[in-house]
Amino acid sequence: MTSLWNIMQAELRVQYYWLKNNKVMMAMSLLWPYLMVFIMVSFGTAFGSLEEFKEKMGIASPILYLFAGSAVATASLSVIDNAAGIGTWHKWLGTLPYVMLVPRRFPVYLLISSLVTSLVQVAFNLASIAPAVIVLEGFHAGLQLLLILFFMFIGTLPLLGIALLGGIASLLASEESDVINFLNPLLLLLSGVFYPVKMLPYILRVAAYYIPTKYVVDAAKLAATYTTPPGSTVMYILYILTLLALLYNALGLTGAVYAEKELRRRGVR
């Protein structure tokens, strides 16, 4: 039987050759957080100062936070695109029927392959901003990125569950990427990457507490204060992310099991 390690190795190879053979896309992925920061600083300073942004966001280093927030946003979108789109991708390639016939169950394959791909993308996006952060803010700021990387790895787990639900909905509805395209802007809206969540309407503020990237952004704010975060705050964020991971992955795996049965019953179209 195909082991989980075989699936992980295969996905690592896919990621390696994808980046190796798509150098322009790799370069754009590296530059994307820089572009987001440039736009935010350029347009933001037209309406206010970095000092005002620092005061309203409750951070010590707006540059570190903007780079970290951009990397978190980019990585989150990568997780959603990769995990939610893997089923649709196989459908486009015509390999979905074969994937569903592998010895490992279809939900297990979806979860493991999505996890590996997502962790690689998260590490890649955060590594892309490390040189700029170290040059502009110093080596200590680079160390703070390790804290953000840790929380982003943890935050990836509940994101996978959300993405699986979106991908399954697309497969069952015979859509291409409509559900995924709906998830991405909603995720950015509720995460509070570039503005406080408290500015949102009440119903959206409540919904934001169920979005894992909100807590990763909170961790980025902690890192941007240049102080050692309180242990209680770190444990609270970890606790919430763990609960969300259990909730969303339980829902995602349950939905994947149902989708597998339904696709086997009616066939892949």
N, C-alpha and C positions, 0 to 999 in steps of 0.2 A: 504493500500500500504506500502511496505517496506520503512521505513524512511532511510535517509542518516545516522542518528545516529545508527540505527540497523546495517548497513553495517560496520560502523567504529568500533562498539563494537565487532562485529564478527571477524574483522581483528585483533583487539587487542588481543582477546582470542587466535586466531590462532598463533600469534607471541609468546604469553606467553607460550603456551603448546609446541610449536615447540622448543623453547629454553630449556624449562624444561625437555623435553623428549629426547633431543639431546645434552647431556652435553659435549660430546667430540667436536661436532661441535661448541658449544658455546665457549669452551675453545680455540679452534683454531681461532675463530673469534676475541677473546680477544687478542690472541698472534700475530695475523697477522701483525698489525702495528709495533710491536717490532721486528719481523723478518725482515721486510722491512728496518727499521732503522739500524739494525745490519748489514745487507748486504751492505747498502749504506755506512756506516762508515767503515766497514772492507775493502771493495774494493776501496772506495773513498780515504782513507788515503794511499793506495798503489800508487796512482797517484798524490796526492796532499794533502794539509793540510786543516783542518777545517777553518783556517784563510783565505786561498785562496778561499774556497767555500763561506765563509761569504762575502768576498769582491765582488765576481762575482755576487752573488745573491742579494746583497744590503740589508743584514739583520744583526741584532745585535746578535741574538742567533741561531746558526745553529742547536743546539739540539732541541729547541722548534720548529723551522721551520720543521726539518726533521720529528719529531713526528706528528706535525699538518699536514704536507703534506702527510704523510703516511695514517693518518686517513681520510683525504679528499679523497685520491685516493681509499682507501678501501670502504669508504661510497659511493662514486660515482659509483663504480662497483656494489655495492649492490643494489643501486637504479635502475641501468640499468637491472641487472639480475632479480630483483623482478618485476619491472613494465613491462619490455619487455617479461618476461617469464610467466606471469600469465595466459595468454590465452593458451599457449602451455602446461602449467602445468595442467589446467583443461582438455585439450585435452587428455593428457596422462592418467589422472584419469578416463576419460569417463564422466565427469560431465559438459563438455562445453555445450551440448544441453540444460541441465537443467538451467545452469546459464543464457543462452540467453532467457529463458522463464520466468525469475523472473519479478515482476511488474516494477522494475526500468529498464530503458534502459541499454543495454549492455555497451555503452560508459560511462555512469555515473558510473556503477559498476566498470569498469576498472580504471577510474580516481580516485574514492574515495578509493577503496581498495589499489591501488598502492600508493596513497599519504600516507595513514596511515602506511603501511608497510615500506615505504621509510623513513619516519620521525623517526620511531622506530629504524631502522637500523643506521641512521645517529647519533642519540643520543647515541646508544649503542657503535658505533665505537669511537666517540670522548670521551665518558666516560671511555673507556678502557685505553686511554693514560693519563688520568688526574693524576693518582697516580705517574707515572714516571716523568711527567713534573713538578709536585709540588715538588717531592723529589730532582730532579736534578737542577731545575731552580728557585724554590721558589714559594710561594703562589701567588705572583703577576703574574707569568707566567700562573698559573691555572686560574686566572681571565681573562687573555687574551684569553684563550680557549673559554670563553663564547662569545666573539666577533666572533670567527671563527664558533662556533656553530650557531650563529644567521645568519651569511652569508650562511652557509651550508644549513640551513632550507630554506632560500630564493632561494638559487641555486638549491634546489631540484625541485622546480616548473618547470623551463624550462627543466630540465633533464627528468621529467615525460613525457613531450611532445615528446622529442626525443625517449625515450624508447617505448612509445605507437606506434610511427611510425614503429620502429623496430619489435615490437611484432606483429603488424597488418600485416606487410610484411611477417613475418614468417608464420602466419596463412593462408594468402591468397595464398602463394606459396607452402603450404603444406610441409613446411620445419620444422625442429625441433629447432635448435638453431644456424644455420649458420649466420643469420643476427645479432643476439645478439653477437656472438663471434667476428664478424667483428667490432661491435660498441666499444667493450671494449678496445682493444689496440689503436684504433683510438682516443678514448677519452683521454687516458693517454698520447698519443703522443702530442696532441694539447693543453693539459692543462698546460704544463710546470711545472709539480710538482717538478721534480728533476733537471731541467736544464732550463735556460732562453728560452723563446719562440723566442727571437731574433736569436738564433742559428739555427732555422729551415729554410729550403728553403722558398723563398718569398711566394709561393702559399700556403704553410702550415701556414706561419705567418698570412696571411690574413684570412684563415679558422679558426685559433685559436680565433679570435675576435668574432666568432659566437658560441663558445663553453662556456657554463656557468661556467664550473669548472675553466676556466682560471681566472675568476674574483674572485672566491672563493680562489684560490691560491694567487691572489694578496692581498686579505684580510688577508690571513695567513702570508704573508710577512709583512704587516702592523703590525700585532700582534707581530711578531718576532723582531720588532725594539724597543720594550719596551717604546714607546712613544704614546701619545694620537694621533690617526690618525686625519688628518685635516677633518673637516666636509664636505668640498667640495669633497674630495676624497671618503668618505663614501657614500655621496649622489650620486656621479657619478656611483659607483659600484651598488648601489641599483637601480638606474635608468636603467642601462643597463640590469641587471638581470630581472627587471620587464618587459622591452620591449621583452626580449628573452622569458620570460614565456608566455606573451600574444601571441607571434608569434608561438612558438612551440606547445603550448597547443591548439591553434586554428587549426593548421595543424593536430595535433594528434586526436582531437575530430572529425574533419571533416573526417579523415581517418577511425576512429572507426565507425562512422555512415555508411560510405560506406561499411566497412567490415561486419557490422551487416547485412545490406541488402544483400550483396553478399553471406554470409554464410547461411542466411535463404533461399536464392533462390536455391543454389546448394546443401545445406545440409552439415553437418559437417562430414568430412572424417578423 
